[in-house]
Amino acid sequence: MLLAYRLVKLIESHSDGLARSLHKRYSECGKCSAYSNVPENELIEKVYEVYRHLGEWLLGRTEADVERRYLEIGAQRAAQGVPVSQVVWMICLVRENLWEYLQKHAELERPAEIFGEIELLEMLDKFFHLAIYYAALGHERATAGYPVKSETVTV
C-alpha cells in the first residue's frame, strides 16, 4: 500500500501537467468531437480535480461520492449535447492518460514495486468503472427527463 500511496502522490503533484496533456489528447481525438460544446476551462478544471485529489477519490471517498459526482457530470454533458458514448470515451482517456504517465515516470524496478503498481491499477479500475457507470446513468436520466439524484444508501 505504501508504494500505491507514493504513486498517487506522484500523480497529484503533477496534476496540472496531466490535465494539460489530456487536453491535447482529447482535442486531437475524433471520438470526442462534441466536447467542443463544453467550455475548455470547465473540462480542464474537472479533470485537474480528479488528478489533484486522486488519493481522496481512491482511499477516502465512497461509492456514493463517486455516484453523486458522476451523475452530475453525465447530466451536464447531456445538457451540453455530448453523446453518452463520448462521455464514456473521455473517462477512458482520463484513465489512459494517467496510466501512460505512470508508465513513463514511476521508475519501478523491483518486484514489490510492480505489485504496488498492480494494487494502484486495481483501485483506479474500480474508480473509473464506477465513474463510467454513473456518468452514463446521469446522462441517461437527464436525456429522459428524470431527476438526476443519488440512490446509493450509505450507512
C-alpha positions in Angstrom: 0.0 0.0 0.0 2.9 2.3 0.7 4.0 2.2 -3.0 0.5 2.8 -4.2 0.4 5.9 -1.9 3.7 7.1 -3.4 2.4 6.7 -6.9 -0.8 8.6 -6.0 1.3 11.4 -4.6 3.3 11.5 -7.8 0.1 11.8 -9.8 -1.3 14.5 -7.5 1.9 16.6 -7.7 1.8 16.5 -11.5 -1.9 17.0 -11.8 -1.6 20.3 -13.8 0.6 18.8 -16.4 -1.6 15.7 -16.6 -4.7 17.9 -17.2 -2.9 19.8 -19.9 -1.7 16.6 -21.6 -5.3 15.3 -21.6 -6.5 18.5 -23.3 -4.1 17.8 -26.1 -5.2 14.2 -26.3 -8.9 14.8 -26.5 -8.7 17.8 -28.8 -7.0 15.6 -31.3 -9.5 12.7 -30.9 -12.4 12.4 -33.3 -14.2 10.3 -30.7 -14.6 13.5 -28.5 -15.7 16.0 -31.1 -18.9 17.0 -29.1 -16.6 18.2 -26.3 -16.3 21.4 -28.3 -19.6 22.2 -26.7 -18.0 22.0 -23.2 -16.2 25.2 -22.1 -12.5 24.3 -22.1 -11.8 25.7 -18.6 -14.7 23.7 -17.2 -13.4 20.4 -18.6 -9.8 21.1 -17.6 -10.9 22.0 -14.1 -12.9 18.8 -13.6 -10.0 16.7 -14.9 -7.5 18.6 -12.8 -9.7 18.0 -9.7 -9.7 14.2 -10.3 -5.9 14.1 -10.7 -5.2 16.5 -7.9 -7.3 14.7 -5.4 -6.8 11.2 -6.6 -5.8 9.9 -3.2 -9.1 11.1 -1.7 -11.1 9.6 -4.6 -9.3 6.2 -4.3 -9.0 5.9 -0.5 -11.3 8.4 1.2 -14.4 8.6 -0.8 -17.3 6.1 -1.0 -19.2 4.8 -4.0 -21.9 7.3 -3.1 -19.4 10.2 -3.5 -18.4 8.9 -7.0 -22.1 8.4 -7.8 -23.0 12.0 -6.9 -20.1 13.5 -8.8 -20.5 11.5 -12.0 -24.3 11.6 -12.1 -23.9 15.4 -12.2 -21.2 15.2 -14.9 -23.3 12.9 -17.0 -26.3 15.2 -16.7 -24.1 18.3 -17.5 -22.7 16.6 -20.6 -26.2 15.6 -21.8 -27.3 19.3 -21.4 -24.3 20.3 -23.4 -25.1 18.0 -26.2 -22.3 15.5 -25.6 -23.4 11.9 -26.5 -23.0 9.3 -23.8 -20.5 7.4 -26.0 -18.2 10.4 -25.9 -18.7 10.9 -22.2 -17.6 7.3 -21.7 -14.7 7.7 -24.1 -13.5 10.8 -22.3 -13.4 9.0 -19.0 -11.4 6.3 -20.7 -9.0 8.9 -22.0 -8.6 10.4 -18.5 -7.6 6.9 -17.2 -5.3 6.1 -20.2 -3.6 9.5 -19.9 -2.9 8.7 -16.2 -1.7 5.2 -16.9 0.7 6.3 -19.6 2.1 9.0 -17.3 2.8 6.3 -14.6 4.5 4.0 -17.1 6.8 6.9 -18.1 7.5 8.4 -14.8 7.0 5.9 -12.0 10.5 4.3 -12.4 9.6 1.0 -11.0 12.4 -1.6 -10.7 11.8 -4.2 -8.0 9.1 -6.9 -8.0 7.5 -5.3 -4.9 7.1 -2.1 -6.8 5.3 -4.0 -9.6 2.8 -5.3 -7.0 2.3 -1.8 -5.8 1.6 -0.7 -9.3 -0.9 -3.5 -9.7 -2.6 -2.6 -6.5 -3.0 1.0 -7.7 -4.2 -0.2 -11.1 -7.0 -2.2 -9.4 -8.1 0.8 -7.3 -8.0 3.0 -10.4 -10.0 0.5 -12.4 -12.7 0.4 -9.7 -12.9 4.2 -9.6 -13.1 4.6 -13.3 -15.6 1.8 -13.8 -17.9 3.5 -11.3 -17.3 6.9 -12.9 -18.3 5.5 -16.3 -21.4 3.8 -15.0 -22.6 6.8 -13.0 -21.8 9.3 -15.8 -23.7 7.2 -18.3 -26.6 6.9 -15.8 -26.7 10.6 -15.2 -26.6 11.3 -18.9 -29.5 8.8 -19.5 -31.6 10.3 -16.7 -31.1 13.8 -17.9 -31.8 12.8 -21.5 -35.0 11.1 -20.4 -36.1 14.0 -18.2 -35.7 12.1 -14.9 -34.2 13.8 -11.9 -30.5 13.2 -11.5 -30.1 12.2 -7.9 -28.0 9.7 -6.0 -29.7 6.5 -5.0 -26.8 4.8 -3.1 -27.6 4.4 0.5 -24.7 4.9 2.8 -24.7 3.5 6.3 
